[in-house]
Amino acid sequence: MRKKEAPRSFTLVELMVAVAVFAVGSVFVLRSFLSSASALAALEDRVSALQIAQSQMDALEEQALQGKLTVSAMTREQAAVNNRSAVKEVKVQDFYEETWQKKLLKADVSVKWQEADREKDVRVSCYIKNQK
């Protein structure tokens, strides 16, 4: 007569090893998730700053089309990059290129803000033909 075998089950050691492997794997997944979240937040700040700089550049181009854009010293204004305090700097200067035989204006717009104890910035530059 044969003995009936008891159903095979896991030992306590096997369960502890499986839980340890799962915990280590979970830590790596969680770290990559947190890293991705912080990278996404930084990217959102850069996109917001770029939108501020681009809208200022659009305003400068509109002034040029109306013939009202003039050379100016650097101006600074307060701005907000995703609820963070930022500074928008605008500078318009003369630019003459002999090969083009045109007088252009060079416009530089930068937006600077603090992020994690570091200064971050976005810069946009453009050559504009003034209609004046």
ChimeraX attribute file (.defattr): number of C-alpha atoms within 10 A of each C-alpha:
attribute: neighborCount
match mode: 1-to-1
recipient: residues
	/A:1	3
	/A:2	4
	/A:3	5
	/A:4	6
	/A:5	6
	/A:6	6
	/A:7	5
	/A:8	6
	/A:9	7
	/A:10	7
	/A:11	8
	/A:12	9
	/A:13	9
	/A:14	11
	/A:15	11
	/A:16	11
	/A:17	11
	/A:18	11
	/A:19	12
	/A:20	12
	/A:21	11
	/A:22	11
	/A:23	12
	/A:24	10
	/A:25	11
	/A:26	12
	/A:27	11
	/A:28	11
	/A:29	12
	/A:30	11
	/A:31	11
	/A:32	11
	/A:33	12
	/A:34	12
	/A:35	11
	/A:36	12
	/A:37	12
	/A:38	11
	/A:39	12
	/A:40	12
	/A:41	12
	/A:42	15
	/A:43	12
	/A:44	14
	/A:45	22
	/A:46	20
	/A:47	15
	/A:48	17
	/A:49	26
	/A:50	20
	/A:51	15
	/A:52	19
	/A:53	23
	/A:54	17
	/A:55	12
	/A:56	19
	/A:57	20
	/A:58	11
	/A:59	13
	/A:60	22
	/A:61	20
	/A:62	14
	/A:63	15
	/A:64	18
	/A:65	15
	/A:66	12
	/A:67	13
	/A:68	13
	/A:69	20
	/A:70	15
	/A:71	12
	/A:72	12
	/A:73	10
	/A:74	12
	/A:75	12
	/A:76	14
	/A:77	10
	/A:78	11
	/A:79	18
	/A:80	17
	/A:81	21
	/A:82	14
	/A:83	8
	/A:84	11
	/A:85	12
	/A:86	20
	/A:87	19
	/A:88	22
	/A:89	19
	/A:90	23
	/A:91	16
	/A:92	22
	/A:93	15
	/A:94	14
	/A:95	15
	/A:96	12
	/A:97	9
	/A:98	8
	/A:99	6
	/A:100	8
	/A:101	8
	/A:102	11
	/A:103	15
	/A:104	18
	/A:105	20
	/A:106	17
	/A:107	21
	/A:108	19
	/A:109	25
	/A:110	21
	/A:111	27
	/A:112	21
	/A:113	21
	/A:114	14
	/A:115	12
	/A:116	7
	/A:117	7
	/A:118	8
	/A:119	10
	/A:120	16
	/A:121	18
	/A:122	19
	/A:123	16
	/A:124	15
	/A:125	16
	/A:126	15
	/A:127	16
	/A:128	20
	/A:129	17
	/A:130	19
	/A:131	12
	/A:132	10
